[in-house]
Amino acid sequence: MVPLWQPQFLHWQHDIRELADPAGLLRGKDEATLLIRKAAQERLPASAAAELHALRLGNRTLTWLDHLVSRRGLAPRHAARQWLQPPS
């Protein structure tokens, strides 16, 4: 048995159950964290920095984006554009 972290593309295609962790060895749920270089952040308008700070994608969205990049071969930019498009 191998623990598979979230977000990760395998969770998009397969129903993978979470392992019981009564001793807390896996240290709870994973969360994705946005990272940006200080120099890049300083060049951003304050409104854009505030929007990025408030952005919460969640594991399901990041799992889907990882699936698009890792399994469907989309460039990360194209996967992000697909996510940003409203459903028609």
C-alpha positions in Angstrom: 0.0 0.0 0.0 1.4 3.4 -1.0 -0.1 6.6 0.3 -0.9 9.0 -2.6 -0.9 12.6 -1.7 -3.4 15.2 -2.9 -3.4 17.0 -5.2 -2.2 14.5 -7.7 -3.5 13.5 -11.1 -4.2 9.8 -10.2 -7.1 11.0 -8.0 -8.8 12.4 -11.1 -9.0 9.1 -12.8 -9.3 6.7 -10.0 -11.3 6.4 -6.8 -8.5 6.2 -4.3 -9.5 6.0 -0.7 -7.7 7.9 2.0 -5.6 5.9 4.5 -6.7 5.9 8.1 -4.0 7.7 10.0 -4.9 7.4 13.7 -1.3 8.1 14.8 -1.1 11.3 12.7 2.0 10.1 10.9 0.9 11.7 7.6 0.4 15.0 9.3 -3.1 15.7 8.1 -4.3 16.9 4.7 -2.0 18.4 2.1 -2.7 21.9 0.8 -1.3 23.6 -2.2 0.5 26.9 -1.6 1.1 29.6 -4.1 4.7 30.7 -4.2 6.0 33.8 -5.9 9.5 35.4 -5.9 9.7 38.7 -4.0 11.0 40.5 -7.1 8.0 39.3 -9.1 5.6 40.2 -6.4 7.0 43.7 -6.2 6.3 44.2 -9.9 2.7 43.2 -9.5 0.0 45.8 -9.2 -1.5 45.7 -5.6 -4.9 44.6 -7.0 -3.3 41.6 -8.7 -1.3 40.6 -5.6 -4.5 40.8 -3.5 -6.3 38.6 -6.0 -3.5 36.0 -5.9 -3.5 36.1 -2.1 -7.2 35.4 -2.0 -7.0 32.6 -4.6 -8.1 29.2 -3.2 -8.1 26.5 -5.8 -8.5 23.4 -3.5 -7.3 19.9 -4.1 -10.0 18.9 -6.6 -9.2 21.8 -9.0 -5.4 21.2 -8.7 -5.9 17.5 -9.2 -7.8 18.2 -12.4 -5.1 20.7 -13.6 -2.4 18.2 -12.8 -4.4 15.6 -14.8 -4.5 18.0 -17.8 -0.8 18.6 -17.7 0.5 15.1 -16.7 -1.9 12.9 -18.5 -3.3 14.9 -21.4 0.0 16.7 -22.2 -1.4 20.3 -21.9 1.1 23.0 -21.2 0.4 24.5 -17.7 -0.6 27.8 -19.3 -3.1 26.0 -21.5 -4.5 24.0 -18.6 -4.9 27.3 -16.6 -6.7 28.9 -19.5 -9.1 26.0 -19.8 -9.8 26.3 -16.0 -10.5 30.0 -16.4 -13.0 29.6 -19.2 -16.6 29.5 -18.0 -18.5 26.4 -18.9 -20.7 26.8 -22.0 
